[in-house]
């Protein structure tokens, strides 16, 4: 499958860069977790949230706390508030393995607006 330059993998870094901007360091105080993202239409990335800091990395982490699988469109929708994360999970647009309760903290770590 060929992707045009303005789709897929180019979209993911922009979306993940926005996470850095929206990151709520106070909500991450005391945390030490890795959120692995597998995208159906882009390269995998992971977020390392450690005691108020955030690192966004491309690739696979060796031992993530939680793994989330979705399309980049689903991530964008959840992050901009157009898609409810729980609804995405219940309808199969988002799959989670590992400590799935951590996924519920993404809203406080990356608040909308």
Residue pairs with C-beta under 8 A, 6 or more apart in sequence:
3 9
3 41
7 41
8 41
8 42
8 72
9 41
9 42
9 43
11 42
11 72
11 76
12 39
12 42
12 43
12 45
12 72
12 75
15 72
15 75
15 76
15 79
16 45
16 47
16 56
17 56
18 79
19 47
19 54
19 56
19 79
19 110
20 54
20 56
22 79
22 110
22 111
22 112
23 54
23 109
23 110
24 108
24 109
24 110
24 111
25 52
25 53
25 54
26 52
27 105
27 108
27 109
28 49
28 50
28 51
28 52
28 53
28 54
28 109
29 51
29 52
30 51
31 49
31 50
31 51
31 52
31 105
32 49
32 50
32 51
33 48
33 49
33 50
33 65
33 66
33 99
33 102
34 46
34 47
34 48
34 49
34 61
34 63
34 64
34 65
34 66
35 46
35 47
35 49
35 64
35 65
35 66
35 68
35 102
35 103
35 106
36 44
36 46
36 60
36 61
36 64
36 66
36 67
36 68
36 98
37 44
37 45
37 46
37 47
37 67
37 68
37 69
37 70
37 75
38 44
38 67
38 68
38 69
38 70
39 45
39 69
39 70
39 71
39 72
39 75
40 69
40 70
40 71
41 71
41 72
41 73
42 72
43 58
43 59
44 58
44 59
44 60
45 56
45 57
45 58
45 59
46 56
46 57
46 59
46 60
46 61
46 64
47 54
47 55
47 56
47 57
48 54
48 55
48 57
48 61
49 109
54 109
64 98
65 98
65 99
65 102
66 96
66 97
66 98
66 99
66 100
66 102
66 103
67 96
67 97
67 98
68 94
68 95
68 96
68 103
69 94
69 95
69 96
69 97
70 78
70 88
70 93
70 94
70 95
71 93
74 83
74 88
74 93
74 94
77 83
77 88
78 84
78 85
78 88
78 94
78 106
79 110
79 112
80 112
81 112
81 113
83 93
85 94
85 103
85 104
85 106
85 107
88 94
89 95
89 96
89 103
94 103
96 103
